[in-house]
Amino acid sequence: MRKIIIGNWKMNPTTPKEALRIFSVIHRETKSIKNIDVVFAPPFVFLHLLKGAKIGAQDVFWEKVGAYTGEVSAVELKALGVTHVIVGHSERRAMCETDEIVHKKLEAVLGAGMKAVLCIGELERKKDEAFPPIVRRELHSAMSKIKRPLLKNLIIAYEPIWAVGTGKADDPKTIYEMAIIIKRDLQKILGSKIADKIPVLYGGSVRASNAKTFLRDAGVDGLLVGGASLEAKQFVKIVKDASEL
């Protein structure tokens, strides 16, 4: 399975000039790497600026069109050339995004023919808890009643919430165990034919200093990178390290 490296820029940077600078440096250094899918997920206002690469959106609204002030639909994103959409990120869930809303967004993205990056993860890690119930709940709830053929475009991003933006990354052994459990759960829900083609990524305080270890030892198919994706030198190193494994 091809490795996937996604750079989630969140609400950064503040100007189009800086967005283009970051993108240009990274794209120039990584565009010749053919064995890795590199995805840039900038704020909505910069989506149209990033040309010649796979582009991801950080959020979406589930309705196709209508009187929904401030929202952006999956249809509109696809028309812009967006290939991937992040759904259910912990920072969105923290702003009252429910499991039901995540499900609607996931269905909208997959229905529009784009790849959906479904984020799942626990708020805290309890001792001797192999698979936190909330992770299973988020996984099952999001996929509920979605037509199986659509799920071929699903990507799972395991992001323990306590590790997101804190500098406290999870350890590879635990991530490996979680990745195996998530993949087994997917097999139970979807069957091996579909489940075995669904990538499982890790996200949570990923840096150039730990990315290679995660990719080599944690049993994941890629990374969802936050702050480090805005540092061109770091992100380029992450992509290059991934390509060597």
N, C-alpha and C positions, 0 to 999 in steps of 0.2 A: 504493500500500500504506500502511495506517495505521501511523504511528510507534508504537513500544512503549517505554515507559520503566519499567524494573523497579528497585525499591529493595530491595536485599539487605541486611537489617539485621544479618546474621550473628548472633553471640551477644550482641546488644544490644537494648534497654537492660536494666537489672537488675530493674525493677519494672513491674507492670501499669499503674500510674499514669503512669509516664513513657512507656510504649508508647502509651497512649491519648492522652497530650498531643501527642506527635509526630504520630501519625496524624490526630488531630482538626484540627490546624493545617494539615497538608498537604491533607487531604481537603476541608476547607472552601474552600481557595483554588483547588483544581483540579477539583472535581467538575462544574463548569459547562463545562469544556473537553471538547468532544465529539469532536474529531478526533484524539485521542491515547488510547491504552490505557495507563493507569497501573496498575501492579501493585505491591502491598506484600508483601514476603516477610520476615515477622518470625520469631523463634524459634517452635518448635512450641507452647510454652506460652501464646503470645499470639494464636494463630490465631483462636480463637473470639471474641476481643474486637473485632476490626476488622470493623465492619458497614458494608454499603452500598458496598463497593468490590471490585475484583478482588484476590483474595488468592493469594499464592504460598507454597509450602513450599520450604524450603532443601534438603531431602533426602527420601528415601523408601526403604522396603524392598520387595523384589520379590515376596515371597510375600503372598498375600491374607490369611491368618490362620494362627495356630499358636503354638508355643512358641518365640518369638523375643524374649526379654526386652529391653526398651528400644527395640524397633523400632516403626515406624509404617508401615502399608501404604497403598497408593494408594487402596484402597477406603475406608479410614477417613478419609483426607484429603478425598476427594470428598464424603463424608457431612458433613464439616464446612463444606462450601461452597468449598473450595479450587479454584481455576480453573487455576493454573499450578504446575509443580514444577521446580525447578532440579536438573539431573542432571549429575554429572561435574565439579562446580566444582573448580578447582585445589587448593583447601584440603581438599577431600575426597580427591582423588587423592593428596595429600601424606600422608594417613593410610592409605596402602596400599589405596586403592580402585583396583582393576584395570580394564582395558578390558572384561573379561568381566562384572564387577559393574555397570559403567556401562550396558552393553548390557541386562542383566536389568532394571535400574531404568527405563531408557528404555521398554522394552517394557511394563512394568507400568503406567507412567503413561499411555502412549498407549492401552493396552488398556482402561484405566478411563475413557477419554473426556476426559482433561484435556490441557492444552497442556504439552508438555515443553520446557524450556529447556536444550538440550544445550551444555555448555561445552567448548570445545576451544582449545588454545593451546600454544605452544612454551615451553620453559624458558629458552632463550636464542636470540638472533637471530644467525645466522652471516652474514658478509658474502657478498653475491651469491647468497643462498639464497632463491629466489622463493617457494617453498612448502615450509616445513619438513616433512620426512617424517612427523614425529610428529603433525602436525595432520591430515594425510590419513589416517594410521592410526587416530587417535581417531575421525574422522568415519566412516570405512568400518566400523570394528569396531562402533561403537555402533548403526548402522543395519542391520547384517547380519541377513538373514532376517526382518526385521520386515515384516509385511504392508503393502503400499504404501498402501492406503486409510487406514491409521492415521497415516501420516506427514504427512497434511494438517494435523495439530496440532503439528508439529515447529517449534521455533524454535532457531536456532543462535546462540550467543553466543561470538564470538571474543574470547578474553581471553589475551593473551600473559602468561605467568606472571610474567615479570620486571617487568611493569607493575602487577600486582595489589597494592594496598596499599602501594606504594613511593613514590608521588608522581611517578613517572617514566612518564607516559603515552606511548603510541606516537604517532608523527606521522601526520597525516591521509593523507598520500600513501601510506605503507606500509599503513595500514589499508584504504585504497581498493583497493589492489592485492590484498590478502588477501581482501577481501570479494568482489571479482570472481572470483578463483580458486576460492573456496569455492562460489560460486553456479554456476560452470561445472562444478565437480566434482559438485555436486548434480544438475545437468542430465544429466550422463553416467550417473549412478547411477539416477535416478528418471524422467528425461524432463522436458521443459520444462513440461508441464501441471501436474505436482505441484511441481517444483523452483521455478518462478517465483513460487509462492505462499508459499514458506518464508522468513520474515524472517531476516536476518542482523544481529545486534546487535554492538556493541563494548562490552567491559568492561575496565577497568584504569586506576585513578587518574582516574576521571571526576569533574570538578568543575563548578560553575556557570561558572567562567571558561573552560573549554575545551569544554563540551558542545555549544554551538551550532556551533562549528567542526567538530567530529566529524560532527554531523548534516548539516551543509551541504556539507562537502568530502570526507568519508571514504567515501561511498557505502554507508552502513549504514542500516538500517531502524529503528534505535532504540538504546537504551543499557541496559547492566546496571550500575547504580550501587551502589557499596559504601558507604564511610564518609560520603559526602556525602548519602546518603539519610536519615541520622539527623539532619541539620541541616535543619530544616524550611524555613528561608528559602532555602537553597541548592537543595534539591530542588524547591521550588515554582518557582524561577527556571528550572531545567532543563526542567521540564514546560512552562512558559509559552513559553520560547524555542523549544522543539520545535513547539509549536502554531502558531507564527508562520511556520514555514518551508514 
